[in-house]
């Protein structure tokens, strides 16, 4: 599993890239990774703070995309002559450099920032900028680029005017000869549109025929000499323009090292200001980086949620407790809280501001490992539980005391008793590794375990008992209830179904359905030398509703949904004896659902040995009740003594 994608760190990087202008910097933003170096992480954070402060004090920085400029540099690498448009891109970049230098000079006077001193490494290249500005205007080589070019263009204008004057005179003098009353350009030559029947009346060269053949475009002999002169001037002009462009290309090439250095500086500034812009857009703050393996978040928000609706999160771990067990209702925000911890840790370690109070502090993590969401895979033939286990086993192999581990719905997706046992074993292993970890769960046994296990602390997502609405507020030190029935009610489940669910869960048919208690306080820990309880010593407590099953009750056994009959009441492990298809089994009470109680199936004082005993056993019991008989044997199977 790609943990950065799971925590949506990639989306943060995409938002960062949106604030950059250069394509190279956009790629750099998308490739940003958390630093494992304390000094580097703090320096990155400080640079983001400086960039944000400069933007707030001085305004938006005058950056440019530089994408076209990079194409120009690539062409120069193969000794190509630059076109006026391409030289214009160089000019635009130099203007941007000049503006950025002035911007940073202003920032020096308003802020005490190291970033402002980047302006000192920007070379304005005044001579090159002035030469390009003199020679190139509006995307073409200007007449002022050289004296020779100016002379050629003046001569060209004179020759063109003379040609047009002669042709206009012919048009006015003999209107009947021409199909149109204007001069046409054909193959770069000035011509007259002569009607086919009058083509012999106009001495000259036919340059082209119309599509219908009714018009001949003729260059009159009277302008032939002027046309030749004009053509020669055009060749001279083209040669002079090319000479000027080659000269400018060479001048740019001479200044290429300084241009590249300017590009590097501008890209660095683009990246730093992108981080500053992101901080402003997220209303984020700089946070401290610590080396004490502690995470403290005050008024933290998930950066991808609406700033108006996100409920601030207060969280701490790694102080007295390395592990936090979060409980509470579905849709209550447990997973969001989990993702917020991991995502903000990655952001801080990458030098990005986080949406939290400045008092917040994050430690460096060599790995942020998480198992969040449904990893079911058809391609790999993995069930949800198998996928979770595969991820968690991989996490336990990688995690060490420098890691941050995030596990969602720990132990879910399988038999409740076994899932609970696995969850406690996983918590023990994480405690042994010494990493910081946060898990979410619904198991009451895990809440009880976290309350007494050194290094663990309970936390809950608050739930409004009056409105039956989640508050999305994390409360450290208290365990929460799942509130499944209340959530089902809020989502529209019929009241009769809720009543039946309450009866099945709590074994009370007469008790009216009412909201379950929201606050399950964790037992107080002993002040003096607490006893360390190992996971194998912490056994599931027998739930009160495990005694609701009576012999003869018709029940459903999950997950196969097999119908069976209770033959033995609960033992000390909370296991019920159930006969399914003639086979007697011991099944955890959490996997059993009452279908029809025995009192509705059998008369009072019914002899259940008729159902559960063999004929041979029944005869043997009958003889044993009357007298002793040598060789008389009653076969007692597991659970029979509970009848």
C-alpha positions in Angstrom: 0.0 0.0 0.0 1.3 3.4 -0.9 1.0 5.2 2.4 1.4 8.7 1.0 -1.5 8.1 -1.4 -3.6 6.6 1.4 -3.0 9.7 3.5 -3.6 11.9 0.4 -0.2 13.5 0.7 -0.1 13.4 -3.1 -3.1 15.7 -3.2 -1.2 18.2 -1.0 1.7 18.1 -3.4 -0.7 18.7 -6.4 -2.0 21.8 -4.6 1.6 22.9 -4.0 2.3 22.4 -7.7 -0.7 24.5 -8.7 1.0 27.4 -7.0 4.2 27.1 -9.1 4.6 28.7 -12.5 7.6 26.8 -14.0 7.1 23.3 -15.3 10.4 22.2 -13.8 9.2 23.6 -10.4 5.8 21.9 -10.7 7.7 18.6 -11.2 9.8 19.4 -8.1 6.7 20.1 -6.1 5.2 16.7 -7.0 8.4 14.9 -6.1 8.8 16.6 -2.6 9.5 14.0 0.1 9.8 14.3 3.9 13.3 14.9 5.2 15.0 12.6 7.7 17.4 15.4 8.6 16.4 17.6 11.5 18.4 20.6 10.4 17.1 20.3 6.8 13.5 20.0 7.9 13.7 23.0 10.1 15.4 25.0 7.4 12.7 24.1 4.9 10.0 25.1 7.4 11.8 28.5 8.0 12.0 29.1 4.3 8.3 28.6 3.9 7.7 31.0 6.8 9.9 33.6 5.1 8.3 33.2 1.7 4.8 33.6 3.3 5.8 36.7 5.1 7.3 38.3 2.0 4.1 37.6 0.0 2.0 39.1 2.8 4.2 42.2 3.1 5.3 42.8 -0.5 2.6 41.2 -2.6 2.6 38.5 -5.3 6.2 37.9 -6.7 6.8 38.7 -10.4 7.7 35.2 -11.5 7.5 33.7 -15.1 6.9 30.2 -16.3 10.2 29.9 -18.3 8.8 27.0 -20.3 9.5 28.8 -23.6 12.9 29.9 -22.4 13.9 26.3 -21.9 13.0 25.5 -25.5 15.2 28.5 -26.6 18.2 27.1 -24.7 17.6 23.6 -26.2 17.8 25.2 -29.7 21.0 27.0 -28.9 22.5 23.7 -27.9 22.3 22.6 -31.5 23.6 26.0 -32.8 20.2 27.0 -34.3 19.4 30.6 -35.2 16.8 32.1 -33.0 13.6 33.6 -34.5 12.4 37.1 -33.3 9.7 35.4 -31.2 12.2 33.1 -29.5 14.5 36.1 -28.8 11.4 37.9 -27.4 11.0 35.1 -24.8 14.6 35.8 -23.7 13.7 39.5 -23.4 10.6 38.7 -21.4 12.6 36.6 -19.0 15.1 39.4 -18.5 12.3 41.8 -17.7 11.0 39.3 -15.2 14.5 39.1 -13.6 14.7 42.8 -13.4 11.3 43.0 -11.7 12.1 40.2 -9.3 15.3 41.9 -8.3 13.4 45.1 -7.5 10.7 43.0 -5.7 13.3 41.4 -3.4 15.1 44.7 -2.9 11.8 46.1 -1.5 11.4 42.9 0.6 14.8 43.6 2.2 13.4 46.8 3.6 10.2 45.4 5.0 11.2 41.9 6.2 14.2 40.4 7.8 14.4 37.4 5.4 17.3 35.4 3.9 15.1 34.8 0.8 15.2 38.5 0.0 19.0 38.2 -0.5 18.4 35.9 -3.4 18.1 39.1 -5.4 21.8 39.6 -5.2 22.4 36.5 -7.4 20.1 37.8 -10.2 22.0 39.4 -13.1 19.9 41.9 -14.9 22.1 41.6 -18.1 21.3 45.2 -19.0 23.4 45.3 -22.2 21.8 42.1 -23.6 18.3 43.3 -22.6 18.9 46.8 -24.2 20.2 45.2 -27.4 17.3 42.9 -27.8 14.9 45.7 -27.0 16.5 47.9 -29.8 16.5 45.1 -32.4 13.3 43.3 -31.8 9.9 45.0 -31.5 6.4 43.4 -31.7 7.9 40.0 -32.7 9.9 41.3 -35.8 13.3 42.8 -36.4 13.0 46.5 -36.2 14.2 49.0 -38.8 16.6 50.4 -36.2 18.4 47.1 -35.8 21.0 48.3 -38.4 21.6 51.2 -40.7 21.7 48.9 -43.7 18.4 47.3 -42.8 16.8 50.8 -42.5 18.1 51.8 -46.0 16.9 48.6 -47.6 13.4 48.9 -46.2 13.2 52.6 -47.3 14.2 51.6 -50.9 11.7 48.8 -50.8 8.9 51.1 -49.9 9.9 53.5 -52.7 10.0 50.7 -55.3 6.6 49.3 -54.1 5.0 52.7 -54.4 6.3 53.2 -57.9 4.9 49.8 -59.0 1.5 50.5 -57.5 1.3 53.9 -59.1 2.0 52.5 -62.6 -0.5 49.7 -62.2 -3.2 52.0 -60.8 -2.7 54.2 -63.9 -3.3 51.2 -66.2 -6.5 50.2 -64.3 -8.0 53.7 -64.5 -7.1 54.2 -68.2 -8.6 50.9 -69.5 -11.3 49.7 -67.1 -13.0 47.5 -69.8 -9.9 45.3 -70.0 -10.0 44.2 -66.3 -12.3 41.9 -64.4 -11.5 43.7 -61.0 -10.5 47.3 -60.2 -7.6 46.4 -57.9 -4.1 45.1 -58.0 -3.4 41.4 -57.1 -0.3 39.7 -55.7 0.6 36.4 -57.5 3.7 34.4 -56.7 5.2 37.4 -54.9 4.7 39.8 -57.9 2.2 42.6 -58.4 -0.2 41.8 -61.3 -3.4 43.1 -62.9 -6.6 40.9 -63.4 -7.1 41.1 -67.2 -10.1 39.6 -68.9 -9.1 36.6 -71.1 -10.4 38.3 -74.3 -8.2 41.4 -73.6 -5.0 39.6 -72.6 -3.3 40.6 -75.9 -4.1 44.3 -75.1 -1.7 44.2 -72.1 1.9 43.6 -72.8 3.5 41.5 -70.1 3.9 38.1 -68.5 1.0 35.9 -67.4 1.7 34.9 -63.8 -1.5 32.9 -63.1 -4.9 32.0 -64.5 -8.2 32.1 -62.5 -10.0 28.8 -61.7 -12.6 29.4 -64.4 -10.0 30.6 -66.9 -11.8 33.8 -67.5 -9.1 36.0 -65.9 -5.4 36.3 -66.5 -3.1 37.8 -63.9 -0.5 39.6 -65.9 2.6 41.5 -64.8 2.8 44.4 -67.2 6.2 44.9 -69.0 6.2 48.5 -67.8 6.8 47.4 -64.2 9.1 44.5 -64.9 12.2 46.4 -64.1 10.8 47.8 -60.9 9.6 44.3 -59.9 13.1 42.9 -60.4 14.6 45.7 -58.3 12.0 45.0 -55.5 12.8 41.3 -55.6 16.5 42.1 -55.2 15.8 44.4 -52.3 13.7 41.7 -50.6 16.7 39.3 -50.8 19.0 41.9 -49.3 16.5 42.6 -46.5 16.2 38.9 -45.7 20.0 38.5 -45.6 20.4 41.5 -43.3 17.6 40.3 -41.0 19.3 36.9 -40.7 22.7 38.6 -40.0 21.0 40.5 -37.1 19.3 37.4 -35.7 22.6 35.5 -35.8 24.3 38.3 -34.0 21.6 38.4 -31.3 21.8 34.6 -31.0 25.5 34.8 -30.5 25.1 37.5 -27.9 22.5 35.5 -26.0 24.9 32.5 -26.2 27.7 34.5 -24.7 25.4 35.4 -21.7 24.0 31.9 -21.4 25.8 31.0 -18.1 24.3 34.1 -16.4 20.9 33.3 -17.9 21.0 29.7 -16.6 22.0 31.0 -13.1 19.1 33.4 -13.2 16.8 30.5 -14.2 18.0 28.4 -11.2 17.5 31.4 -8.9 14.0 32.0 -10.3 13.1 28.3 -10.0 14.3 28.3 -6.4 12.2 31.4 -5.7 9.2 29.9 -7.5 9.4 26.8 -5.3 9.7 28.7 -2.1 6.9 31.1 -3.0 4.7 28.2 -4.0 5.1 26.9 -0.4 4.2 30.3 0.9 1.2 30.6 -1.3 0.0 27.1 -0.2 0.3 28.2 3.4 -1.8 31.3 2.9 -4.5 29.4 1.0 -4.7 26.7 3.7 -4.5 29.3 6.6 -1.6 27.2 7.8 1.1 27.9 10.4 4.8 27.1 10.9 5.2 24.3 13.5 8.3 23.2 15.5 10.3 20.1 14.7 11.4 18.1 17.8 13.7 15.2 18.3 11.9 13.9 21.4 9.6 11.5 19.6 6.6 13.6 20.4 3.6 14.7 18.4 1.4 17.6 19.7 -1.3 19.2 17.6 -3.5 22.1 18.7 -6.6 23.1 16.6 -5.4 21.0 13.7 -7.6 20.6 10.6 -7.4 18.2 7.7 -6.1 20.4 4.9 -8.4 18.8 2.2 -11.6 19.4 4.2 -13.6 22.7 4.0 -12.0 25.2 6.4 -15.5 26.3 7.4 -16.8 22.8 8.3 -13.7 21.0 9.6 -13.7 20.6 13.4 -10.3 21.4 15.0 -8.4 18.4 16.4 -6.3 18.4 19.5 -4.0 15.5 19.8 -0.8 14.4 21.5 1.3 11.2 21.5 4.7 10.1 22.5 4.7 11.9 25.9 3.6 9.5 28.6 1.8 7.3 26.0 3.3 6.1 22.8 0.0 4.6 21.6 -3.5 6.1 21.3 -6.6 4.0 20.9 -9.5 6.0 19.4 -13.0 4.7 19.8 -16.4 6.2 19.0 -19.3 5.9 16.5 -19.2 5.1 12.8 -19.3 8.4 10.8 -17.9 10.1 13.9 -14.6 11.1 12.3 -12.1 8.4 13.7 -10.6 7.8 10.3 -10.4 11.5 9.5 -8.6 12.0 12.8 -6.2 9.2 11.9 -5.5 10.6 8.5 -5.0 14.1 9.9 -2.3 12.9 12.3 -0.4 11.1 9.5 -0.9 13.8 6.8 0.2 16.7 9.0 3.2 14.8 10.2 4.3 14.3 6.5 3.7 18.0 5.7 5.7 19.2 8.7 8.6 16.8 7.9 8.5 18.2 4.3 8.9 21.8 5.4 5.3 22.7 4.7 3.2 24.7 7.0 0.3 22.8 8.5 -3.3 24.0 9.3 -2.8 24.0 13.1 -1.7 26.4 15.9 2.0 27.4 15.9 2.3 25.7 19.3 2.0 22.4 17.5 5.1 20.2 17.3 6.1 17.2 15.2 8.9 14.7 15.5 10.7 13.2 12.5 9.6 9.7 11.4 11.7 7.4 9.3 8.5 5.8 8.1 4.8 6.6 8.3 3.1 3.3 8.0 -0.7 2.9 7.8 -3.5 0.5 7.2 -6.6 2.5 6.4 -9.6 1.6 4.3 -10.8 -1.6 2.6 -7.9 -3.2 0.8 -10.0 -6.1 -0.6 -8.5 -7.3 -3.9 -10.2 -9.5 -6.4 -7.0 -9.7 -8.5 -5.0 -11.0 -5.6 -7.8 -13.0 -4.1 -7.7 -11.1 -0.9 -10.6 -10.6 1.5 -10.9 -7.4 3.5 -9.5 -9.2 6.6 -6.7 -10.9 4.7 -5.7 -7.6 3.1 -5.6 -5.9 6.5 -3.5 -8.7 7.9 -1.1 -8.6 5.0 -0.6 -4.9 5.4 -0.3 -5.1 9.2 2.3 -7.9 9.0 4.3 -5.9 6.6 4.0 -2.8 8.9 5.2 -4.8 11.9 8.2 -6.0 10.0 9.2 -2.4 9.0 8.3 -0.4 12.1 10.9 0.6 14.7 11.1 3.2 17.4 11.5 6.0 14.9 8.3 5.1 13.0 4.7 6.4 13.1 2.0 3.7 12.7 -1.7 4.3 11.9 -4.1 1.4 11.9 -7.9 1.8 11.2 -10.5 -0.6 12.6 -7.9 -2.8 14.2 -9.0 -6.5 14.3 -12.2 -6.0 12.3 -13.5 -8.2 9.5 -13.3 -11.6 11.3 -14.5 -13.5 14.3 -14.9 -10.9 17.1 -13.2 -12.9 19.8 -10.2 -13.8 17.5 -10.1 -10.3 16.1 -10.0 -8.8 19.6 -7.1 -11.2 20.5 -5.2 -10.3 17.3 -5.7 -6.6 18.1 -4.3 -7.0 21.6 -1.3 -9.0 20.3 -0.6 -6.3 17.6 -0.8 -3.5 20.3 1.6 -5.4 22.4 4.1 -5.8 19.5 3.8 -2.0 18.7 4.4 -1.2 22.3 7.5 -3.4 22.3 8.9 -1.7 19.2 8.6 1.7 20.9 7.0 3.5 17.9 4.3 6.1 18.1 1.1 4.6 16.9 -2.6 5.5 16.7 -5.4 2.9 16.2 -9.1 3.0 15.9 -11.4 0.2 17.1 -14.9 -0.7 18.3 -13.9 -3.6 20.6 -14.8 -2.9 24.2 -12.1 -5.3 25.4 -9.4 -3.2 23.6 -10.7 -0.1 25.3 -10.4 -1.8 28.7 -6.9 -3.1 27.7 -5.8 0.4 26.7 -7.0 1.7 30.1 -4.6 -0.5 32.0 -1.7 -1.1 29.6 1.3 1.2 30.4 2.1 3.3 27.3 -1.5 3.3 25.9 -4.2 5.8 26.3 -7.9 5.8 25.2 -9.4 8.6 23.1 -12.9 9.0 21.8 -14.8 10.9 19.1 -17.4 13.0 20.9 -21.1 12.3 20.2 -24.1 14.6 21.0 -26.5 12.5 23.0 -29.3 14.9 22.5 -29.1 15.4 18.7 -27.6 12.0 18.0 -25.0 13.8 15.9 -21.3 13.2 15.9 -19.3 16.2 17.0 -16.0 15.2 15.2 -14.1 16.3 18.3 -11.3 14.1 19.7 -11.1 13.7 23.5 -8.0 12.2 24.9 -8.2 10.0 28.0 -11.8 8.7 27.5 -13.1 5.7 25.7 -16.2 6.1 23.4 -19.2 4.0 22.4 -19.9 2.8 18.9 -23.5 4.2 19.0 -24.5 2.0 16.0 -28.2 1.9 16.9 -28.4 5.6 17.2 -26.6 6.2 13.9 -28.9 3.6 12.2 -31.8 5.5 13.6 -30.5 8.9 12.3 -30.0 7.3 8.9 -33.6 6.3 8.7 -33.9 2.7 9.9 -37.5 1.9 11.0 -38.1 1.9 14.7 -39.4 -1.7 14.8 -36.1 -2.9 13.3 -34.2 -0.8 15.8 -36.2 -2.4 18.7 -35.5 -5.9 17.4 -31.8 -5.0 17.0 -31.7 -3.8 20.6 -33.3 -7.0 21.8 -30.8 -9.1 19.9 -27.9 -7.1 21.2 -28.9 -6.7 24.8 -31.4 -9.6 25.4 -34.3 -7.4 26.6 -37.7 -7.8 24.9 -39.6 -5.8 27.5 -37.2 -3.0 27.9 -38.0 0.0 25.6 -35.4 1.0 23.1 -33.4 3.9 24.4 -30.1 5.7 23.5 -27.1 3.8 24.7 -24.7 5.6 27.1 -22.2 7.7 25.2 -19.4 8.1 27.8 -17.5 5.0 28.8 -14.9 6.3 31.3 -11.7 4.4 31.4 -10.9 2.9 34.8 -8.5 5.0 36.8 -4.9 3.8 36.8 -3.2 3.0 40.1 -0.9 5.7 41.2 1.6 3.4 42.8 3.6 1.0 40.6 1.0 -0.2 38.2 0.9 -3.9 37.4 1.9 -4.7 33.8 -0.7 -6.9 32.3 0.4 -9.1 29.4 -2.0 -9.6 26.5 -2.3 -13.3 27.2 -3.5 -12.5 30.7 -6.2 -10.2 29.5 -9.1 -12.5 28.7 -12.4 -11.3 27.3 -15.0 -10.7 30.0 -18.2 -12.6 29.8 -20.8 -10.2 28.5 -24.1 -9.9 30.3 -26.0 -10.8 27.1 -24.1 -14.1 26.8 -26.5 -15.5 29.4 -29.6 -14.7 27.4 -29.4 -18.0 25.5 -31.3 -21.0 27.0 -31.3 -24.6 26.2 -33.6 -25.3 23.3 -33.4 -21.8 21.7 -33.3 -21.8 17.9 -30.3 -19.7 16.8 -28.3 -18.6 13.8 -24.5 -19.2 13.8 -22.4 -16.7 11.9 -20.8 -16.2 9.6 -22.2 -19.3 7.8 -25.7 -18.4 9.0 -26.4 -22.0 10.0 -29.4 -22.8 12.1 -28.8 -24.7 15.3 -30.3 -25.4 18.8 -28.7 -24.5 22.1 -27.8 -27.5 24.1 -25.5 -25.9 26.7 -25.5 -22.5 28.4 -22.5 -20.1 28.5 -19.2 -21.3 30.0 -16.6 -19.1 31.6 -15.2 -18.2 28.2 -18.6 -16.9 27.0 -19.0 -20.0 24.7 -22.5 -21.4 24.0 -23.1 -25.1 23.2 -25.0 -25.3 19.9 -26.0 -28.4 18.0 -25.9 -27.9 14.2 -26.9 -30.7 11.9 -26.4 -33.2 14.6 -23.0 -31.9 15.5 -22.3 -30.3 18.9 -20.1 -27.2 18.9 -18.9 -24.5 21.3 -19.5 -21.1 19.7 -18.6 -17.6 21.0 -21.8 -15.9 22.0 -21.0 -12.9 19.7 -21.4 -15.2 16.7 -24.9 -16.3 17.7 -28.2 -14.7 17.0 -31.5 -15.7 18.6 -34.1 -16.8 16.2 -36.9 -18.3 18.3 -36.7 -18.8 22.1 -37.2 -22.3 23.5 -40.4 -21.3 25.3 -42.1 -20.7 22.0 -41.0 -24.0 20.5 -41.4 -26.5 23.4 -43.9 -27.1 26.3 -42.8 -26.4 29.8 -40.5 -29.0 31.4 -39.7 -30.5 28.0 -37.2 -33.3 28.0 -34.4 -32.0 25.7 -32.5 -35.3 25.9 -34.9 -36.5 23.2 -33.2 -34.0 20.9 -29.6 -34.1 22.1 -29.1 -37.7 23.4 -28.8 -40.8 21.4 -31.4 -43.6 22.0 -28.6 -45.7 23.7 -27.7 -42.9 26.1 -31.4 -42.3 27.0 -31.9 -46.0 27.8 -28.7 -46.0 29.9 -29.7 -42.9 31.8 -33.2 -44.5 32.5 -31.6 -47.6 33.9 -29.1 -45.5 36.0 -31.9 -43.6 37.6 -33.6 -46.8 38.8 -30.7 -49.1 39.8 -27.0 -49.9 39.3 -26.2 -52.2 36.4 -22.8 -53.6 35.7 -21.5 -52.4 32.2 -24.1 -49.6 31.9 -22.3 -46.6 30.3 -23.6 -43.0 29.6 -21.4 -41.2 27.0 -21.0 -37.5 28.1 -19.9 -35.1 25.4 -18.4 -31.6 25.8 -21.1 -29.3 27.1 -23.5 -32.0 28.4 -22.7 -31.1 32.0 -24.2 -27.7 31.3 -27.7 -29.0 30.5 
